[in-house]
Amino acid sequence: MHREEVNDETAVPAGDVAAGFQALIDSDGRVEPRDAMPEAYRKSLIRQIAQHAHSEIIGMQPEANWISRAPSLRRKAILMAKVQDEAGHGLYLYAAAETLGADRADLLDMLHNGRQKYSSIFNYPTLTWADMGAIGWLVDGAAIVNQVPLCRCSYGPYARAMTRICKEESFHQRQGFEILNTLSHGTKAQHAMAQDAVNRWWWPSLMMFGPPDDASPNSAQSMAWGIKRFSNDDLRQRFIDMTVPQSEALGLTLPDPELAWNDERGHYDHGDIDFTELFEVILGNGPCNKQRMEKRRGAHEEGAWVREAASAYAAKRRTRQTAAGSAA
């Protein structure tokens, strides 16, 4: 899809674009694909939506690794459904980016050559079955806190995609909680496995919200544009406040000895987060960065024949439709 098909600003003076756009943002309205918008807003949305889409697609890998090793047919079916959901989320999001004039093939090329990123959380290994529970409870739980406000994003197609995605993520979070609850109340070995998974995934889950507000280069502008509704630190605090009582219900301990309720703040206090690790993973130095990207590039190359066949079929269909139209 070409940009001029969705967002033609050529006949609109820049000053009018800025004024009309700002009035829409100030009124808490929705920007739609054919509305005039500043170029910086369009590029920022493409960056964020693409990173989100990439994360959904890469995020299939650590869980798909456990489909064949799920402990029961029921668990296998649920995990397969979840991985399929993640693929669907990626497709919704790539489609939303296309309404801004982005080309899906270009976005994938930028992912494959490292010019676009995906969530750092998917560069950690899944060592045991309990990791499927920890990912569902913690990672998808953090995603819900981060993504529910995006249902009110100022860009309409992104907001509408998020409404459906969040409904499915809610199922994923409950699935993870149920896995951990079963393990935690099982044998001593199962409880220990659940606790180990939580110990490994807790801090990376907190880093999913991004760097602290004073070190986040895009957060303030995204909030001014109505793309984001809350800052990184505010969302992180919401997640902590939500998760601590859930951990108590699970009978599991979160690996932060400084977690404590603060009556004055009305929130849980927590220990310092080592964001050095986050920045190292973003730079490509996480435990599974290389493995994830090698597998993604390999899958893309192996699927080339499918894309070529689909393109050939679409071209053939268009030719037939054109011929039928001419004959009529």
HELIX and SHEET records of a PDB file:
HELIX    1   1 ARG A    3  VAL A    6  1                                   4    
HELIX    2   2 ALA A   14  ASP A   26  1                                  13    
HELIX    3   3 GLU A   39  ILE A   58  1                                  20    
HELIX    4   4 MET A   60  ALA A   64  1                                   5    
HELIX    5   5 ILE A   67  ARG A   69  5                                   3    
HELIX    6   6 LEU A   73  GLU A   98  1                                  26    
HELIX    7   7 ARG A  104  HIS A  112  1                                   9    
HELIX    8   8 SER A  120  ASN A  123  5                                   4    
HELIX    9   9 ALA A  130  ALA A  134  1                                   5    
HELIX   10  10 ILE A  135  VAL A  139  3                                   5    
HELIX   11  11 ASP A  140  GLN A  147  1                                   8    
HELIX   12  12 VAL A  148  ARG A  152  5                                   5    
HELIX   13  13 GLY A  156  SER A  184  1                                  29    
HELIX   14  14 LYS A  188  MET A  207  1                                  20    
HELIX   15  15 ASP A  213  ALA A  215  5                                   3    
HELIX   16  16 SER A  219  ALA A  224  1                                   6    
HELIX   17  17 ASN A  232  LEU A  250  1                                  19    
HELIX   18  18 PHE A  275  GLU A  280  1                                   6    
HELIX   19  19 VAL A  281  ASN A  285  3                                   5    
HELIX   20  20 ASN A  289  GLU A  302  1                                  14    
HELIX   21  21 ALA A  304  ALA A  327  1                                  24    
SHEET    1   A 2 ALA A 260  ASN A 262  0                                        
SHEET    2   A 2 HIS A 267  ASP A 269 -1                                        
END                                                                             
